[in-house]
Amino acid sequence: MRAIDRKMLRDLWHLRGQAIAIILVMASGVALFVSQLSMLDSLKGTRADYYRSQRFADVFVDCKRAPLSVAERLREVPGVARVETRISLDVTLDIPGMPEPAAARLLSVPDGRQPALNALFFRSGALPAAPDECVITENFAKAHGFGPGSRIIALINGRRRELAVVGVVLSPEYVYALGAGALIPDNKRFGVFWLRESDLAAAYDMEGAFNSATLQLAPGANERAVRAGVDRVLAQYGGLGAVPRAEQTSHWYLQNELNQLESFGTTLPLIFLGVAAFLLNVVLSRLISTQRDQVAALKAFGYTNLQVATHYLKMVLLLSLIGAAIGTGLGAWLGSQLTLVYTEFYNFPELRFTLPLQVPVMAVAVTAGAAVLGTVWSLRRAAKLPPAEAMRPEAPPRYRPTIIERIGLQRLLSQPARMILRQLERRPLKAAASVLGIAMGVAILVVGMSFLDMINHVINLQANHLQREDVSVTFVLPRGRGALHELKSLDGVLHAQPWRSVPARLRHGHRSRLAGVTGVDTSGTLNRVLDQDLKPVNLPRDGVAMSRVLADVLGLRSGDMLTLEVLEGSRPTRQVRVVALIDDFLGMAAYMDLASLNALMHEDGVISGAYLRVDPDREADVFRRLKATPAVGSVAVKDAVIGNLRTMVAENMMISLMFSVGFACVIAFGVVYNAARISLSERARELASLRVLGLTRGEISFILLGELAVLVLAALPFGCALGWLMARGTLATLNSEILRLPFVVTPFTYAFSSGVVLLAAALSALAVRNRLDHLDLVEVLKTRE
Amino acid sequence: MYVLADDTPKAVFTARGLTKVYRMGEVEVHALRGVDLDLYQGEFVVLLGPSGSGKSTLLNILGGLDVPSTGTVHYRDHDLSAADESALTAYRRDHVGFVFQFYNLIPSLTARENVALVTEIAREPMTPEAALELVGLTDRQDHFPAQLSGGQQQRVAIARAIAKRPEVLLCDEPTGALDITTGVLVLEAIERVNRELGTTTAVITHNAAIAQMADRVIHIADGRIARIDVNTKKLSPGELEW
């Protein structure tokens, strides 16, 4: 090995404390980056395999009832490769031990074979082979402890039927299993069952007919054209509009989740690498200024500027490489663990962890790039240092009285306090850089924690302001107002608020989207449409209010006209004005005044369901009565919905967040420790001189640590502000069609983040104080500055 | 017509009208105020003068570490005053050996490695071991600077300077930080290199005693050459009286 490289390695060893801090910060960023991207790649790969092996359909369509012969006409639509028809039916279940009814979707499978599309993946058992045999989704089975041999009571068409479970399956169509109108999966209260087609047809008067179809597109087919063709064929059979895979509920959720993971997985690591680059810059510029004489000697012997710069560059690259290598290893492990967690969360049939080569390659490149970018100025300075000037000791630093002293407050300051202030004021840029670094640590914690704040805020708003009902009841079919009175008259129901929901295609120009339009009883107090400030949204007659995301998808602004093609009843098509855009948190919704919606539908007082407030003591009675009412399709219990939301957040986002918080602690410690060590190395001589003059260890510690304390205290509010900004920025990339978080940062988050950094600072101070106590006075004073 | 005799000493360095002004913090320093000087092949000169007289600046300019503000300086056919950064670097690499008052050893490298630092980039170097043997430090070659005395450190620095077989050896107060006995050892090493390798050697000092071992003594004061003495009787370092 060349002598100059040996020097580099030994210098690095000498700086090992700081080097380790920098490596840790880099490794954290890289680990976050590699784990998130490898997990994403693995999940995408797993999903693709799953979709392919189970032949996940490209287009989905429901209708009221179409004769089987219509399937042939669907097959003839240009671009359609394959069509599978089926019967779909939503029912309630009566599960022993559960007071409220659960909901199930019954789907038919062709007698004796797997469907051509959306084939079932069997965890156990086999296809139903006899009447009343069914296979059920694994989530639902797990939530209740069901398996082959279990028996479940379903209310099909008003009749109680006992279904025998013969298999447990996964379906690509229900990676996310959502009941009608639900926003959050509820494995306990919603399941999907598959029965033989002949069985379901007989029970539901659907012999020779179907009400749901799935299609596979021919290669190169125009999906839009196919959907238009399908909609034309099914219009007279009550078609509810063909849904492309991209909008299929389960896929849409999954895709949104993956997008969110992706933005989290790329934004945060960049912050980490930025901090690491900054630390490197501080350490390297300090190193180069202490090695002025060495740089001069190297140049005197004929080392070129490039060779000198390369010498220090090698140190930077070596650190980056070690950081990237550790980070990649750690990231791969974390990624595989996360993939395992998510594979279970999404119920993918198999775990497939992949780490594409470009991820570590990118990690190394980005790390080295950030490191070089952070140190290029220092490297340039080393290269440019004129050898003759470097021979001479550095001119004594220029100090002057600080502002505080100039305005006449010096009486208040002791000599050591003046030293602290003058040191800070003399090198304002360096002080600012340290403040910025420490602030970054605070900021990263604020960012991580703020997302917990926002999620909790949404959940609380949802629970306490938006959904003030206890229970939401959905009828099997829309009913007249009389049904509302029946609900109101149930013993234990305190209050009921009706709602109407119709499936519709919302069209604006060439853009369109299938969505439910909800008719809201504006006088209701249980479930209200509120704006961001929690004020009720005013719904004028004939106007529609909608989620801002939905408006964005359709290219609509407030005041624009929208074409509403209702896909139920007489299927009216109307122009309606968009009167308000709502910044809501979950899903994509459109609202109208209930009476206006009824008028638009040419119906009188028809409702789809109602929100109920229930006397807590009589809840069980109410549930029992609801279960026994054939007209009731599903019952959503708010506490359960909110509970599910919390669980989903806990299982999903929390994992990423906890990692971020852990890593942020690493940054905070790395920055503070580095700042302390550099101050020490810069001032060891001065402090040793003071010790010789008779100052105690405590007194010199005050001078050094006092400076650090001033920096840390200045960094706290700055870090909170920076964190606020960064959280805003990250939030902008995180919002999706499913979840929009309102911007909230609680005082606790600021306090916690500041507290962690203070703790890291205190630990660093202790480590440095320990070194101060062992300062070798003679040795330090002997060396030449 | 003149015919140059073979034994006519050749000027290795030719400096004319050198001035140098530089800034040090807030102070403007006039280090050289017009210096004319020739140095000859193989000679041993001592630059003598009080501190701040401009000796180091002159040496730095001769060594290609610095350039004059005005005036010209030639090393053989190289015009050092007109050379750019990379030409100066090449000049230092190929022709010059430096010895500094504070040794400027790399503390993280052993004696042998400090020498290797130079031999690795030189054209026809001796081995680090041979260079260390020349200064009598064979048994100390694996020691780090912190494990060596001041005199030993300075001899490592000399070994490092001469390992490339330079044509010029420039020493800036090589004994400035040393006591008499160690100083003599260091001077002996320098003298030996000058004698055995024929290296043109310039030594800066403010110690008049050292001047007695030189071929010529150049007295510098206030940025100018005050006078030049030629030594008729050179003393060996051991004979010097401090």
Contacts between the chains, C-beta under 8 A, distances in Angstrom:
chain1	res1	chain2	res2	distance
A	2	B	116	7.7
A	2	B	120	5.5
A	3	B	109	5.8
A	3	B	113	4.3
A	3	B	114	7.2
A	3	B	116	4.0
A	3	B	117	4.2
A	3	B	120	6.1
A	4	B	117	5.9
A	4	B	120	7.3
A	6	B	108	7.7
A	6	B	109	6.2
A	6	B	113	5.8
A	7	B	106	5.3
A	7	B	108	5.1
A	7	B	109	5.3
A	7	B	113	7.6
A	7	B	117	7.4
A	10	B	108	3.6
A	10	B	109	7.1
A	11	B	108	5.5
A	14	B	108	6.6
A	293	B	102	7.2
A	293	B	104	5.2
A	294	B	104	6.9
A	294	B	106	5.4
A	296	B	65	7.9
A	296	B	104	6.8
A	297	B	98	7.6
A	297	B	100	7.1
A	297	B	104	3.9
A	297	B	105	7.8
A	297	B	106	7.2
A	298	B	117	7.4
A	299	B	65	7.5
A	299	B	89	7.1
A	299	B	92	7.4
A	300	B	63	7.0
A	300	B	65	5.9
A	300	B	92	6.2
A	300	B	96	7.7
A	300	B	98	4.5
A	300	B	100	7.9
A	300	B	104	7.8
A	301	B	92	6.8
A	301	B	93	7.0
A	301	B	98	7.0
A	301	B	117	6.9
A	301	B	118	4.8
A	301	B	121	7.3
A	301	B	160	7.5
A	301	B	164	7.9
A	302	B	89	5.9
A	302	B	90	7.2
A	302	B	92	4.4
A	302	B	93	2.3
A	302	B	94	7.0
A	302	B	96	7.7
A	302	B	118	7.7
A	302	B	121	6.1
A	302	B	122	7.7
A	303	B	89	7.6
A	303	B	93	7.7
A	303	B	121	6.5
A	304	B	86	6.8
A	304	B	89	5.0
A	305	B	85	6.8
A	305	B	86	8.0
A	305	B	89	7.3
A	307	B	121	7.7
A	386	B	65	7.9
A	386	B	66	7.2
A	387	B	60	7.9
A	387	B	65	4.5
A	387	B	66	7.6
A	388	B	57	7.7
A	388	B	60	4.3
A	388	B	65	4.2
A	388	B	66	3.6
A	389	B	22	7.7
A	391	B	56	7.6
A	391	B	60	7.1
A	391	B	65	7.1
A	391	B	100	7.1
A	392	B	24	7.2
A	395	B	24	5.6
A	395	B	25	3.6
A	396	B	25	7.0
A	398	B	25	7.2
A	398	B	26	7.6
A	784	B	102	5.8
